[in-house]
Amino acid sequence: MHKPGHYGAALLVYAPVGFLTLALGFDVLAVIGGAVAVGGAMIPDLDMRIPGIQHRGITHTVWFALVAGIVLGAAGVALGSSSGALVAIGLGAFGFLVGVLTIGAHLLADALTPMGIRPLEPVDDREITLDVAKASNPLANYALLSLGIAATGLAAVAGRALV
């Protein structure tokens, strides 16, 4: 997928988390999490700009998603540490979840393409592809973006209604 599709996938995958975060009354955290998810949606494709790293290689694996989760989880712990252990643990868990979901959303979007992904490489080199649409298909990219926007809007309205 291209940028619009990846942004839509990030919104679609983050929507349930945003809903729950809003429903629990953490409005600012919900918005920050959504911004991080969309802002990080294209991180796996940095492999196209780094010499020696194969496109849809290591940056398109569950291992990379776990690393992103650990990095954002550690950032959450660091940000929350001045407010006590419970806040640090909560923000760490939230950061980990957002990191994993952000990269996971990218992988899901790329799995829709004929090129697919190898999410467990190098442990298992099986390719996963749903072969729904080419990455360059504007209709597929904007449909995914529209779904993500709709899901996020619904999550926001429903989450705020429960507060």
C-alpha positions as CSV (number, residue, x, y, z in Angstrom):
1,M,0.0,0.0,0.0
2,H,0.9,3.6,-0.3
3,K,0.7,6.4,2.3
4,P,-3.1,6.8,2.3
5,G,-3.7,3.1,2.7
6,H,-1.1,2.8,5.5
7,Y,-2.6,5.8,7.3
8,G,-6.1,4.2,7.0
9,A,-4.8,0.9,8.3
10,A,-3.2,2.6,11.3
11,L,-6.5,4.4,12.1
12,L,-8.5,1.2,11.6
13,V,-6.3,-0.9,13.9
14,Y,-6.0,1.9,16.5
15,A,-9.7,2.7,16.6
16,P,-10.6,0.1,19.2
17,V,-7.7,1.2,21.4
18,G,-8.8,4.8,21.0
19,F,-12.4,3.9,21.9
20,L,-11.3,2.2,25.1
21,T,-8.9,4.9,26.0
22,L,-11.6,7.6,25.5
23,A,-14.2,5.5,27.4
24,L,-11.8,5.3,30.3
25,G,-11.6,9.1,30.3
26,F,-8.0,9.4,29.0
27,D,-8.8,11.8,26.1
28,V,-5.4,13.3,25.7
29,L,-3.7,9.9,25.7
30,A,-6.2,8.7,23.1
31,V,-5.3,11.5,20.8
32,I,-1.6,11.1,21.3
33,G,-1.8,7.4,20.7
34,G,-3.7,8.0,17.4
35,A,-1.2,10.6,16.3
36,V,1.7,8.2,17.1
37,A,0.0,5.4,15.1
38,V,-0.6,7.6,12.1
39,G,2.8,9.3,12.4
40,G,4.6,5.9,12.5
41,A,2.5,4.3,9.8
42,M,5.3,4.5,7.2
43,I,8.2,3.6,9.4
44,P,8.6,0.0,8.0
45,D,9.0,1.6,4.5
46,L,12.2,3.4,5.6
47,D,13.8,0.2,4.4
48,M,13.5,1.6,0.9
49,R,15.9,4.4,1.9
50,I,18.5,2.5,3.8
51,P,21.2,0.8,1.6
52,G,21.6,-2.9,2.3
53,I,18.2,-3.5,3.8
54,Q,15.7,-5.4,1.6
55,H,12.3,-3.9,1.1
56,R,9.7,-5.8,3.0
57,G,12.4,-7.6,4.8
58,I,13.2,-7.2,8.5
59,T,11.1,-4.0,8.9
60,H,8.1,-5.9,7.8
61,T,8.2,-8.6,10.5
62,V,6.6,-9.3,13.8
63,W,10.1,-8.9,15.3
64,F,10.2,-5.3,14.1
65,A,6.7,-4.7,15.6
66,L,7.9,-6.0,18.9
67,V,11.0,-3.8,18.8
68,A,8.7,-0.8,18.1
69,G,6.5,-1.8,21.0
70,I,9.5,-2.1,23.3
71,V,10.8,1.3,22.3
72,L,7.5,3.0,22.8
73,G,6.9,1.1,26.0
74,A,10.2,2.3,27.4
75,A,9.3,5.8,26.4
76,G,6.0,5.5,28.2
77,V,7.7,4.2,31.3
78,A,10.2,7.1,31.2
79,L,7.4,9.7,30.7
80,G,5.3,8.2,33.5
81,S,8.1,7.5,36.0
82,S,7.8,10.9,37.7
83,S,4.1,10.2,38.5
84,G,4.7,6.9,40.2
85,A,5.0,3.3,39.4
86,L,1.4,2.7,38.4
87,V,1.4,5.5,35.9
88,A,4.7,4.4,34.5
89,I,3.5,0.8,34.1
90,G,0.2,2.0,32.5
91,L,2.0,4.4,30.0
92,G,4.6,1.7,29.3
93,A,1.9,-0.9,28.5
94,F,0.0,1.7,26.3
95,G,3.2,2.6,24.5
96,F,4.0,-1.0,23.9
97,L,0.5,-1.7,22.5
98,V,0.6,1.4,20.2
99,G,4.0,0.5,18.9
100,V,3.1,-3.1,18.1
101,L,-0.2,-2.0,16.5
102,T,1.4,0.7,14.5
103,I,3.8,-1.7,12.8
104,G,1.2,-4.4,12.7
105,A,-1.2,-2.2,10.8
106,H,1.5,-1.6,8.2
107,L,2.0,-5.3,7.9
108,L,-1.7,-6.0,7.5
109,A,-2.0,-3.4,4.8
110,D,1.0,-4.9,2.9
111,A,-0.5,-8.4,3.3
112,L,-3.4,-7.2,1.1
113,T,-1.1,-6.8,-1.8
114,P,0.2,-9.5,-4.3
115,M,3.8,-9.0,-3.0
116,G,2.7,-9.9,0.5
117,I,4.9,-10.1,3.5
118,R,7.0,-12.7,5.4
119,P,6.1,-11.7,8.9
120,L,8.2,-14.4,10.7
121,E,11.3,-14.1,8.6
122,P,14.1,-15.3,9.2
123,V,12.5,-18.0,11.4
124,D,9.9,-18.9,8.9
125,D,10.0,-17.6,5.3
126,R,6.3,-18.3,4.4
127,E,4.8,-15.5,2.5
128,I,1.4,-14.1,3.5
129,T,-0.7,-12.4,0.8
130,L,-4.4,-11.9,0.4
131,D,-3.8,-10.6,-3.1
132,V,-6.7,-8.1,-2.8
133,A,-5.1,-5.1,-4.7
134,K,-1.8,-3.8,-5.9
135,A,0.0,-1.4,-3.6
136,S,-0.3,1.3,-6.1
137,N,-4.1,0.9,-6.5
138,P,-5.6,4.4,-5.6
139,L,-9.1,3.0,-5.1
140,A,-7.8,0.4,-2.5
141,N,-5.6,3.0,-0.8
142,Y,-8.4,5.5,-0.4
143,A,-10.9,2.9,0.5
144,L,-8.6,1.8,3.4
145,L,-8.1,5.4,4.4
146,S,-11.9,6.0,4.4
147,L,-12.5,2.9,6.5
148,G,-9.9,4.1,9.0
149,I,-11.4,7.5,9.2
150,A,-14.9,6.1,9.7
151,A,-13.7,3.6,12.3
152,T,-11.9,6.3,14.2
153,G,-14.9,8.7,14.0
154,L,-17.2,5.9,15.3
155,A,-14.7,5.1,18.1
156,A,-14.4,8.7,19.1
157,V,-18.2,9.3,19.3
158,A,-18.9,6.0,21.1
159,G,-15.9,6.4,23.5
160,R,-17.0,9.9,24.5
161,A,-20.6,8.8,24.9
162,L,-19.6,6.3,27.6
163,V,-17.8,8.9,29.7
